[in-house]
């Protein structure tokens, strides 16, 4: 049954809402019920060109880049305030679009999005340069300038947060933006366009083009009017994004796939650790690039911890995301659910033992039971590849060196975690892990002040922190002769 629950969406270009040039539209599906809730305009190359031109005109006019950092910061503070004032509606849209529990949308997505804009608002007036001491008879100094038009291409799993982590620093630095959200999850991007305008962001500074990656995304990526690309998504597409941006010599930030190891040493507080372990692999139904789907356990506590997980994981509340008590909602779509099913079937063929879960839930929508798998070898595809669902593999280790080798054995390097009561060990192991962020005795501790990003196949560049703000600027040197 098809149900229309919200107003159909249009493109937001140059401060105006418009239909796609060819009138194309696409459906938005609620993954908790598998039904259509609305449609949005599907941008083509002509629409992307119009959006980039609007962003270029806004940048060249100085309507935004010409403001002082402090003035931009005041407007971004207002954006954060509006997010908090409209928290219920934003959380409803994000839950409806992605399928994540409404409580999670409030506590994580809305809160962090507001914090993102607030943090970069505070940094907006810190962009400065330095006087350089030289032997020349001259005054030499540097200054930081905005890059121009930024293409922000965001994924389906955290639409609101991962848009804010790009748009926030881009705007703080004085750039203009064309945002293409994931085709499955466009709703919060369109809503944020309204709030940004209400906050005082001038027309053309932020534009939103909804549509598919192969059409709208590709047109945006290849547009000669784009000065920087910021992308979050799969490693396969990230390679294409980085290569295409490189052809145009454009700076790029790519935050890509992950397959993080969570290491539990024998001296860990298991009662405390199990909460972090479960959070690490079921958070956002496992659709979290910084999730912890690989559990490495010191052999003396391996059997004990498996038993704890076998008892605890089936009790995690899975169901309707609109129920405040739900912890795990549906997968974001049928294709994502089928991918998880295929990997669990593969695990069985590879000799894995299903400790718990391992099947769909008998509910409308795209639900899969949180699943724990033991007895797989490290060269198993299920261990080595990114599943992107609520699946945890568990492997034993005997020594610190073996734990580090196992943790670093995949092509990915986005996040890692350590459970130990030995502070020296925690620092020692953290230094050896190939990851952009390492959590100790918890998981997913994130704040806009703390940068994150990948190494190896997990990408390059950093989001959050002053490092992100710097990535949306370029340095100009000025040398004034004193002769």
C-alpha positions, 0 to 999 in steps of 0.5 A, spaced: 500 500 500 502 506 498 501 512 503 503 519 502 505 522 509 509 528 507 509 534 502 513 532 495 520 535 495 523 540 490 530 542 488 532 548 492 537 552 487 538 559 488 534 560 494 528 558 489 524 551 490 523 548 483 521 542 479 527 538 475 528 541 468 525 534 465 519 533 471 522 527 473 521 525 480 523 519 485 519 515 490 522 516 498 520 509 502 519 508 509 524 502 511 520 500 517 514 499 513 516 498 506 511 503 503 512 510 499 511 516 503 512 521 498 516 523 492 522 528 490 524 531 484 530 527 481 535 532 478 539 531 471 545 534 469 541 541 467 539 542 474 546 540 477 549 546 472 543 551 475 545 549 482 553 550 481 552 556 477 547 559 483 553 557 488 558 561 483 554 567 483 553 567 490 560 566 491 563 571 486 558 576 489 561 576 496 554 576 499 557 570 504 564 570 503 565 578 503 562 577 510 566 577 516 567 570 520 564 573 526 558 575 522 558 568 518 558 565 525 552 569 528 548 566 522 551 559 523 549 559 531 542 561 529 542 555 524 544 551 530 538 554 534 533 553 529 535 545 529 534 545 536 527 549 536 525 544 530 528 538 533 521 534 533 520 535 526 527 533 524 527 527 528 521 525 525 523 526 518 530 522 519 526 516 522 521 516 517 527 516 511 532 512 514 528 507 519 532 509 525 529 509 532 526 516 533 529 516 540 536 515 536 534 521 532 533 526 537 539 524 542 544 523 536 542 526 529 539 532 531 543 533 537 550 532 533 547 536 527 546 542 532 553 541 535 556 541 528 553 548 526 555 551 533 562 548 533 563 551 526 560 558 528 565 558 533 571 557 529 568 562 523 572 568 526 578 564 527 581 563 520 587 568 520 594 568 517 601 569 520 607 574 519 613 570 516 620 572 518 624 572 512 631 576 510 628 579 505 626 587 505 619 585 505 613 584 510 611 577 508 604 574 511 599 569 509 592 569 509 586 563 509 581 564 503 575 560 502 575 555 496 569 557 492 564 552 490 563 546 494 560 539 492 557 536 498 555 528 497 552 525 503 550 517 504 544 514 507 546 512 514 546 519 517 544 524 512 543 530 517 549 529 521 554 528 515 551 534 511 552 538 517 559 536 518 561 538 511 556 544 510 558 547 517 565 548 515 564 550 508 560 555 510 564 557 516 570 558 511 566 563 506 564 557 501 558 556 497 555 549 497 551 544 492 549 538 496 547 532 493 544 527 499 543 520 498 537 518 493 534 514 498 534 519 504 533 526 501 528 529 506 532 532 512 537 535 506 530 539 504 528 541 510 535 544 512 535 548 506 529 551 509 532 552 516 538 555 513 534 560 509 530 562 515 537 563 519 539 568 514 544 564 509 543 568 503 540 565 496 545 561 492 549 560 498 546 553 499 543 549 494 540 542 494 539 537 488 536 531 490 537 525 485 541 519 483 549 518 484 550 516 477 546 522 474 546 528 479 552 526 483 556 524 477 554 531 473 556 535 480 563 531 481 565 533 473 562 540 473 568 545 472 565 550 476 566 546 483 572 547 487 572 542 492 569 535 493 567 532 500 564 525 499 562 520 504 560 513 502 563 506 499 570 505 498 568 503 491 565 509 489 570 513 493 575 511 489 571 514 483 570 520 486 577 521 488 580 519 481 575 524 478 576 530 482 584 529 481 582 529 473 580 537 475 586 538 480 580 539 485 581 538 493 577 532 495 575 529 502 573 522 502 570 518 508 569 511 506 568 504 508 570 501 515 571 494 518 573 496 525 576 491 530 574 492 537 579 488 541 578 486 548 583 484 553 583 479 559 583 485 564 577 488 561 571 490 565 567 485 561 560 487 564 562 494 562 565 492 555 559 488 553 555 494 552 560 498 548 561 491 544 553 491 542 553 498 541 559 498 536 555 493 532 548 494 532 548 502 532 544 505 527 542 497 525 550 496 523 549 501 518 555 505 521 562 506 517 565 507 524 561 501 527 565 495 530 563 489 527 570 485 528 570 483 535 577 480 537 577 477 544 583 475 549 583 467 549 582 466 556 575 470 556 573 468 549 568 463 551 565 467 557 564 473 553 561 469 547 556 466 552 555 473 555 553 476 548 549 470 546 544 472 552 544 479 551 544 480 544 537 477 543 534 482 548 536 488 544 529 491 542 528 491 535 522 494 532 518 500 530 522 506 530 517 510 532 516 506 539 521 510 544 523 503 546 526 501 540 534 500 540 535 497 533 530 499 527 530 496 520 535 496 514 535 502 510 532 498 504 531 492 501 538 491 497 541 493 504 537 487 507 539 482 502 546 484 502 546 482 510 542 476 508 548 474 503 553 475 508 550 471 513 549 465 508 556 466 506 558 465 513 555 459 514 558 456 508 565 458 511 564 454 517 561 460 521 557 458 527 551 463 528 551 464 536 545 468 535 540 472 530 542 470 523 535 471 520 530 476 518 525 478 523 517 477 521 515 484 521 513 489 515 519 492 513 527 491 512 528 488 519 534 483 521 536 480 527 542 482 531 547 477 529 553 474 532 558 469 529 564 465 531 569 460 529 570 464 522 578 464 520 581 471 519 581 470 511 573 469 511 570 474 506 565 475 512 571 478 516 575 481 511 569 485 508 564 491 510 557 488 511 554 494 513 549 491 518 548 488 525 553 483 524 558 481 529 564 476 528 568 474 534 575 471 534 580 469 539 587 472 540 593 470 544 598 476 544 598 483 543 602 482 537 597 477 534 591 482 536 594 488 533 596 484 527 588 481 526 586 488 527 590 491 522 589 485 517 583 488 513 584 494 507 580 499 512 582 503 517 577 508 519 576 506 527 578 501 532 577 500 539 580 497 545 577 494 552 582 494 557 584 496 565 591 497 563 592 504 561 599 503 559 597 497 554 591 502 552 596 507 549 601 502 547 596 499 542 592 505 540 599 507 537 600 501 533 593 501 530 592 503 523 585 507 524 583 514 524 580 514 531 581 509 536 576 509 542 578 506 549 573 503 554 567 505 550 565 506 542 562 512 538 564 517 542 564 523 537 564 531 538 565 536 533 572 538 536 575 531 535 577 530 527 575 523 524 577 520 518 580 514 515 587 511 512 588 506 507 581 504 504 577 508 508 579 514 505 583 521 507 582 528 509 578 529 516 572 531 518 570 535 524 575 539 528 579 545 526 582 540 521 576 540 517 575 548 517 582 548 514 580 543 509 575 548 506 580 554 505 587 555 501 593 559 503 595 565 500 602 569 501 602 576 500 609 579 500 610 587 500 616 590 498 619 595 504 624 598 499 
